Amino acid sequence: MVNKLIASVLPLLPKKFVWLFSKRYISGETLDDAIKASKKLAGLGIRVTVDHLGEYIRELSQAKDVKAVYLSMIERFEEEGISATYSLKPSSFGLLLNFETCYSHVREIIEKAKQYNSFVRIDMEDSSCVDAEIELYHRLLQEFPSNVGLVVQAYLKRTPGDLKYLAAFHSSNTPVNIRLCKGIYMESPEIAIKDRKAINKQFADSLEFLFEKGIYVGIATHDHDLTDIAEELIGQYGLGESDYEFQMLYGVTPELRTNLVKRGHKMRVYVPFGKEWFGYSTRRLKENPKLAFYIIKALFKHG
Ligand SMILES: Cc1cc2nc3c(=O)[nH]c(=O)nc-3n(C[C@H](O)[C@H](O)[C@H](O)COP(=O)(O)OP(=O)(O)OC[C@H]3O[C@@H](n4cnc5c(N)ncnc54)[C@H](O)[C@@H]3O)c2cc1C
């Protein structure tokens, strides 16, 4: 109750104040910050996927600037010798304004990543984007079979059907690569499962379906119950490095992350950076059960 109340007033608080407890989820505002955070994680044996913060754009012309950031980000990570993959949100490239323009920008970024044998993950956004993002992925996979992946959200009722559709074009020439997560956007009960147990069941069933089909999975969760189920399935199917990895968000459940790494699992952390940190961090803060605690702590420290 307290968390919900605080979450609803978050957008009304001064940005400087929100930053006090947002900074654990964001590597910083600049590319240098992302590089520093990635090097630190590399020292812990953890890989990264780097995301430039920013979502819907209002004008198509803004997409070029976002692309330029991604192109220089890839160059810079290569120069620094950091092995990274990249995550992007198609709406930042005008997905809902003009599909073809978005396609050509994202294509250029993947082409750059391919030069360095790297990889770009298409994040899944709200339900208005799902069809277009699957279509975008399908087209790009034909040209860049080893350099592009998609995200699937377990809370969507349509997900089992989408997974069957994606699995149908999985082959050695076009190896489908999926990040499986619960899903973060506010969706209506008509299209999304609301019950936590039922979401977890669909997550577990989806994971098993992907393993059965031999599809590489980024298991993106901080939920102990789900990491336990995943570890059980990994053992049952006798899977190794080339079949899956765990993925977590920067600043979330570092203890669980360390334990999975210690048990020999590949781990990748989603490292966001950029000036547009406010939207991303308020979403993180809303799902943090300890939100009230952090706010009170920040108030006492700086109030
Ligand atoms: C690498 C990665 C990429 C993602 N990409 C997408 C995407 O493309 N599209 C999309 O819709 N969603 C994405 N998500 C978000 C995801 O859908 C969930 O909203 C988010 O991961 C929380 O779900 P959970 O599985 O961790 O379970 P939850 O039940 O939400 O959390 C499990 C436990 O994790 C801890 N925890 C969770 N969040 C926080 C927090 N913010 N602060 C502190 N502790 C916390 C708590 O202990 C909590 O009890 C991504 C998540 C990850 C890890």
The ligand as an SDF file (V2000), in Angstrom:
LIG
                    3D

 53 58  0  0  0  0  0  0  0  0999 V2000
   17.8670   -8.3230  -18.4170 C   0  0  0  0  0  0  0  0  0  0  0  0
   16.4160   -7.9210  -18.3900 C   0  0  0  0  0  0  0  0  0  0  0  0
   15.8430   -7.3890  -19.5070 C   0  0  0  0  0  0  0  0  0  0  0  0
   14.4870   -7.0400  -19.5170 C   0  0  0  0  0  0  0  0  0  0  0  0
   13.9020   -6.6230  -20.6870 N   0  0  0  0  0  0  0  0  0  0  0  0
   12.5740   -6.3820  -20.7070 C   0  0  0  0  0  0  0  0  0  0  0  0
   11.9060   -6.0840  -21.9270 C   0  0  0  0  0  0  0  0  0  0  0  0
   12.4950   -6.0370  -23.0020 O   0  0  0  0  0  0  0  0  0  0  0  0
   10.5630   -5.8530  -21.8670 N   0  0  0  0  0  0  0  0  0  0  0  0
    9.8440   -5.9170  -20.6950 C   0  0  0  0  0  0  0  0  0  0  0  0
    8.6250   -5.7300  -20.7220 O   0  0  0  0  0  0  0  0  0  0  0  0
   10.4750   -6.1770  -19.5250 N   0  0  0  0  0  0  0  0  0  0  0  0
   11.7950   -6.4120  -19.4890 C   0  0  0  0  0  0  0  0  0  0  0  0
   12.4090   -6.7210  -18.3150 N   0  0  0  0  0  0  0  0  0  0  0  0
   11.6850   -6.5280  -17.0190 C   0  0  0  0  0  0  0  0  0  0  0  0
   10.9070   -7.7440  -16.6110 C   0  0  0  0  0  0  0  0  0  0  0  0
    9.8260   -7.9300  -17.4880 O   0  0  0  0  0  0  0  0  0  0  0  0
   10.3670   -7.6250  -15.1720 C   0  0  0  0  0  0  0  0  0  0  0  0
    9.5100   -6.5700  -15.0610 O   0  0  0  0  0  0  0  0  0  0  0  0
   11.4490   -7.4740  -14.1220 C   0  0  0  0  0  0  0  0  0  0  0  0
   12.5510   -8.2650  -14.3970 O   0  0  0  0  0  0  0  0  0  0  0  0
   10.8950   -7.9020  -12.7560 C   0  0  0  0  0  0  0  0  0  0  0  0
   10.4430   -9.2290  -12.8040 O   0  0  0  0  0  0  0  0  0  0  0  0
   11.1780  -10.4540  -12.0800 P   0  0  0  0  0  0  0  0  0  0  0  0
   11.1200  -11.6240  -12.9880 O   0  0  0  0  0  0  0  0  0  0  0  0
   12.5080  -10.0530  -11.6070 O   0  0  0  0  0  0  0  0  0  0  0  0
   10.1960  -10.8190  -10.8760 O   0  0  0  0  0  0  0  0  0  0  0  0
    9.5950   -9.9670   -9.6950 P   0  0  0  0  0  0  0  0  0  0  0  0
    8.6140  -10.8640   -9.0750 O   0  0  0  0  0  0  0  0  0  0  0  0
    9.1460   -8.6280  -10.1560 O   0  0  0  0  0  0  0  0  0  0  0  0
   10.8240   -9.7470   -8.7490 O   0  0  0  0  0  0  0  0  0  0  0  0
   11.4180  -10.8310   -8.0600 C   0  0  0  0  0  0  0  0  0  0  0  0
   12.2630  -10.2820   -6.9340 C   0  0  0  0  0  0  0  0  0  0  0  0
   13.3300   -9.5140   -7.4840 O   0  0  0  0  0  0  0  0  0  0  0  0
   13.5940   -8.3910   -6.6850 C   0  0  0  0  0  0  0  0  0  0  0  0
   13.3610   -7.1810   -7.4780 N   0  0  0  0  0  0  0  0  0  0  0  0
   12.6600   -7.0920   -8.6410 C   0  0  0  0  0  0  0  0  0  0  0  0
   12.7140   -5.8270   -9.1170 N   0  0  0  0  0  0  0  0  0  0  0  0
   13.4460   -5.1170   -8.2200 C   0  0  0  0  0  0  0  0  0  0  0  0
   13.8670   -3.7650   -8.1380 C   0  0  0  0  0  0  0  0  0  0  0  0
   13.5480   -2.8840   -9.0730 N   0  0  0  0  0  0  0  0  0  0  0  0
   14.6440   -3.3950   -7.0910 N   0  0  0  0  0  0  0  0  0  0  0  0
   15.0050   -4.2900   -6.1430 C   0  0  0  0  0  0  0  0  0  0  0  0
   14.6250   -5.5750   -6.1560 N   0  0  0  0  0  0  0  0  0  0  0  0
   13.8550   -5.9780   -7.1730 C   0  0  0  0  0  0  0  0  0  0  0  0
   12.6760   -8.4770   -5.4930 C   0  0  0  0  0  0  0  0  0  0  0  0
   13.3480   -9.1610   -4.4820 O   0  0  0  0  0  0  0  0  0  0  0  0
   11.5430   -9.3050   -6.0190 C   0  0  0  0  0  0  0  0  0  0  0  0
   10.8390   -9.9640   -5.0070 O   0  0  0  0  0  0  0  0  0  0  0  0
   13.7330   -7.1490  -18.3100 C   0  0  0  0  0  0  0  0  0  0  0  0
   14.3320   -7.6880  -17.1630 C   0  0  0  0  0  0  0  0  0  0  0  0
   15.6320   -8.0980  -17.1930 C   0  0  0  0  0  0  0  0  0  0  0  0
   16.2040   -8.7410  -15.9820 C   0  0  0  0  0  0  0  0  0  0  0  0
  1  2  1  0
  2  3  1  0
  2 52  2  0
  3  4  2  0
  4  5  1  0
  4 50  1  0
  5  6  2  0
  6  7  1  0
  6 13  1  0
  7  8  2  0
  7  9  1  0
  9 10  1  0
 10 11  2  0
 10 12  1  0
 12 13  2  0
 13 14  1  0
 14 15  1  0
 14 50  1  0
 15 16  1  0
 16 17  1  0
 16 18  1  0
 18 19  1  0
 18 20  1  0
 20 21  1  0
 20 22  1  0
 22 23  1  0
 23 24  1  0
 24 25  2  0
 24 26  1  0
 24 27  1  0
 27 28  1  0
 28 29  2  0
 28 30  1  0
 28 31  1  0
 31 32  1  0
 32 33  1  0
 33 34  1  0
 33 48  1  0
 34 35  1  0
 35 36  1  0
 35 46  1  0
 36 37  1  0
 36 45  1  0
 37 38  2  0
 38 39  1  0
 39 40  1  0
 39 45  2  0
 40 41  1  0
 40 42  2  0
 42 43  1  0
 43 44  2  0
 44 45  1  0
 46 47  1  0
 46 48  1  0
 48 49  1  0
 50 51  2  0
 51 52  1  0
 52 53  1  0
M  END
$$$$
